Amino acid sequence: MHMPKLDQPKSTPIPAQNIKNAAISGCHEPCTYESIKLPTSIPQREMLLIWIIHASQGFQTTMLFPMLVFMVERYGLDGGNEQSIGKYAGILASLFPFAQFCTSWMWGAVSDRTGRKPWLAFGNLVSAVSSLLLGLCKNYTAACAVRFLGGLFNGTVTITKSMLGELCDESNQAKGFGVLSLAWGIGSISGSVITGWLAQPCHQYHINHCPPFLQQYPFFLPCTVATTFSIAAIFASWSLKETNTRKLMYQQVPCQNTGREDVLPSQVKIVNNPQFRKEKLEDCFDIKEVADESSVIGMESQSTMNLFAKANGVEMEGPEESDKFLSIALDDTKGEQPCLKRRDQWILLDRNVLLTTFCYSMTGLIFIITDELFPIFGAASTNVGGLGFSSFTLGLILGEGGVVLFLYTLLLYPIVARNICTLNYFRYGLVLSVPLWILFPLSTILSGVPQLQYILLLAAMATRSVIVCNTFTGIMIIVSNSATPSSVGAVTGLSHSCCSFFRAIGPALGGMIWSYATKCKFPFHQFLAWLFVAALSLFTFGLSFMLPPSLNLPKSTHLENM
């Protein structure tokens, strides 16, 4: 039965004075009708598809960690020396994020100009092929090449975050990015758990008549699961609606009446709008062409165009914001000193963008080190300060963390997000992680009491899941808030590219510190790598106080209230 369409309640924009007050206090104001927008709904279908895509990338990133040590041993690189395993394992783990560092900014910029969907599907296709090939590798060099190429041609994470930033506004971004954080957490933990259960099945489960194929390729099963996950993400990518309508086509439009061509945007397109009256704009611009909906580059409101014009001493006339929209491509190729710079240039001069990018990169460094360090620490023998666990036991501990992450994100995180501002719960997560990292090596002291040791490790992993949700969700929102609507892809690409670089050096750095400590064997040497991570958390916590309180809200909100 056809239901009548109900009128949706209009949202009330945040007054400029309230934004100022929020900036002074560092937090959101109480949730009143006068101070915030009424929450708008997020398209559930799009959120589910983005969840699948992002979870598959989390799976791809961490599936290698539980089998790293065993892969290095099988490839014969350890030379019977257990201390050298951490070095080779760290290098192999670093290649995937290092490759993403090389290309993430490019994928974000390309998707800004040509659309998100095609490159999202392409990235997932690369993930599917590379994970399958990884399971068929017979030597260390081949495995390194596959992981590097798999990250080089994969911009999925950057594009996914850009799409979510375009789907959400300030009233629902905490929920949206919370779901994204949940997807990454579930995917990354699932990757570790499933790999721990399926890697080396013949040896792990003592199968008497194991198929010769699995004996020759003991890591093929978890890689097949990763391929299947990525194939599902390909279909999800094509099922998504395009959130970026910008295209590459531009129209030269010199200004006629002002005589200030050198300081005005040299390229402008008009969006086809039933309410649009282009004769008003012809007072200032020579309109060559009116674009149809398929050639929209991007939309900026008339009020935003007025800001650009006033900055250059030009008065713009036209209908109200609801009647007219402009699509502006900033071009600095003409004129000696253009006032407006290209998007990929000005973001490098934006202090907030650079600070949020660095904080995001440091957060990624902290958790990628622990993602790789815990399996190495857990699989290492007790003689070198490890736990001596099997991959199955490690998978169980990591799986418990996944359950906690799922429950916390669904039940408790929304309450936290409503009552604590984004910057603060990001900071709380960082400062609470400092004592947490000490608990993991502390568990070796309880090796004589296995029950207490398991309880301590399960409690530490559960706490880590809560901290992961708060810190990563918080910093992703902060990064998104530092971008203008027209630069979401470029800013997200820049932040993910830098974070990928830090994630690339993280596993190698953690592995080398662990190897150094096990070789020296000074008292409590197993604490060294974990103390290093704790120091990084404390440094990032201090760095977070350089972030301005205005990043609690999207930049577009501040523009609307100017």
Sequence and secondary structure as in RCSB ss.txt:
>XXXX:A:sequence
MHMPKLDQPKSTPIPAQNIKNAAISGCHEPCTYESIKLPTSIPQREMLLIWIIHASQGFQTTMLFPMLVFMVERY
GLDGGNEQSIGKYAGILASLFPFAQFCTSWMWGAVSDRTGRKPWLAFGNLVSAVSSLLLGLCKNYTAACAVRFLG
GLFNGTVTITKSMLGELCDESNQAKGFGVLSLAWGIGSISGSVITGWLAQPCHQYHINHCPPFLQQYPFFLPCTV
ATTFSIAAIFASWSLKETNTRKLMYQQVPCQNTGREDVLPSQVKIVNNPQFRKEKLEDCFDIKEVADESSVIGME
SQSTMNLFAKANGVEMEGPEESDKFLSIALDDTKGEQPCLKRRDQWILLDRNVLLTTFCYSMTGLIFIITDELFP
IFGAASTNVGGLGFSSFTLGLILGEGGVVLFLYTLLLYPIVARNICTLNYFRYGLVLSVPLWILFPLSTILSGVP
QLQYILLLAAMATRSVIVCNTFTGIMIIVSNSATPSSVGAVTGLSHSCCSFFRAIGPALGGMIWSYATKCKFPFH
QFLAWLFVAALSLFTFGLSFMLPPSLNLPKSTHLENM
>XXXX:A:secstr
               HHHHHHHHHHTS     TTTS       HHHHHHHHHHHHHHHHHHHTTHHHHHHHHHHH
T STT GGGHHHHHHHHHHHHHHHHHHHHHHHHHHHHHH SHHHHHHHHHHHHHHHHHHHT  SHHHHHHHHHHH
HHT  HHHHHHHHHHHH  TTTHHHHHHHHHHHHHHHHHHHHHHHHHHSSHHHHTT TT  HHHHH TTHHHHHH
HHHHHHHHHHHHHHS       S   B  BSSS  GGGS SEEEE   TT  HHHHTTTB    B  GGG    E
EHHHHHHHHHHTT     S TTT EEEEE   SSSSS SS  HHHHGGG HHHHHHHHHHHHHHHHHHHHHHHHH
HHHHS GGGT     HHHHHHHHHHHHHHHHHIIIIIHHHHHHHS HHHHHHHHHHHHHHHHHHHHHGGGGTT H
HHHHHHHHHHHHHHHHHHHHHHHHHHHHHHHTS GGGHHHHHHHHHHHHHHHHHHHHHHHHHHHHHHHHH  TTG
GGHHHHHHHHHHHHHHHHGGGS GGGGS HHHHHHT 
